[in-house]
Amino acid sequence: MDIKPGLPATDNFQHWDPWRTLVVETARRVLEYTGGTLVMPMTVLVQSYWREISDGLSAHGIPIQHLYSTPTRPRSATVYRTIRT
């Protein structure tokens, strides 16, 4: 994909500011179109990013039921270390 101007280099697309706004806007529009309940499985490890998304959803009156799980026996030490930091 050739995007001009180029996107900033990052190892995680969640660091791009537009991503978090688009999550909220996409959820709002899908619910506006379909109604009902929207299930959005996500892993957001940066607390300020989660706050930005959850505050945005709340601002549009979209109820949130946040479920959190932590591996007890991780398959990979890297996964466990990433989640714990």
C-alpha positions in Angstrom: 0.0 0.0 0.0 1.4 3.4 -1.0 0.1 6.1 1.4 1.2 9.6 0.9 2.5 11.1 3.1 3.8 8.0 4.6 2.7 6.8 8.0 5.2 7.2 10.8 7.3 4.1 11.4 6.2 2.1 14.4 6.1 -1.5 15.7 2.5 -1.1 16.7 -0.3 0.4 14.7 -2.1 1.4 17.9 0.5 4.1 18.3 -1.0 5.9 15.2 -3.3 8.6 16.6 -6.0 8.1 13.9 -6.4 4.4 14.8 -8.0 5.1 18.2 -10.4 7.7 16.7 -11.3 5.3 13.9 -12.1 2.5 16.5 -14.7 4.8 18.1 -16.1 6.2 14.9 -16.4 2.7 13.3 -18.2 1.4 16.4 -20.6 4.3 16.4 -21.4 3.9 12.7 -21.9 0.2 12.9 -24.2 0.5 15.9 -26.1 3.3 14.2 -26.6 1.1 11.1 -27.3 -2.2 12.8 -28.5 -1.5 16.3 -28.1 -4.2 18.9 -24.9 -5.2 20.6 -21.4 -4.8 19.3 -18.7 -7.1 20.4 -15.2 -5.7 19.8 -12.4 -8.1 20.8 -9.2 -6.0 21.3 -6.0 -6.1 23.1 -5.0 -2.6 24.1 -2.0 -2.6 26.3 -1.4 1.1 26.6 -3.7 2.4 29.4 -4.0 5.9 27.9 -5.1 4.4 24.6 -7.8 2.3 26.3 -9.0 5.5 28.1 -9.2 7.4 24.8 -11.2 4.6 23.2 -13.5 4.0 26.2 -14.1 7.7 26.8 -14.9 8.1 23.1 -17.4 5.2 23.2 -19.0 6.6 26.4 -19.3 10.1 24.8 -21.5 8.5 22.1 -23.6 6.6 24.7 -22.1 3.3 23.7 -22.2 1.0 26.8 -19.0 -0.9 27.6 -18.6 -4.2 29.3 -14.9 -4.6 29.7 -13.5 -8.1 30.1 -9.9 -8.7 31.0 -8.0 -12.0 31.1 -4.4 -12.8 32.1 -2.7 -16.0 31.1 -1.8 -18.2 34.1 0.5 -20.4 32.0 1.6 -18.4 29.1 2.8 -20.3 26.0 5.4 -17.6 25.5 7.4 -15.6 28.0 7.3 -12.7 25.5 3.5 -12.6 25.6 3.4 -12.7 29.4 6.0 -10.0 29.7 4.2 -7.8 27.2 0.9 -8.1 29.0 2.5 -7.5 32.5 4.3 -4.2 31.4 
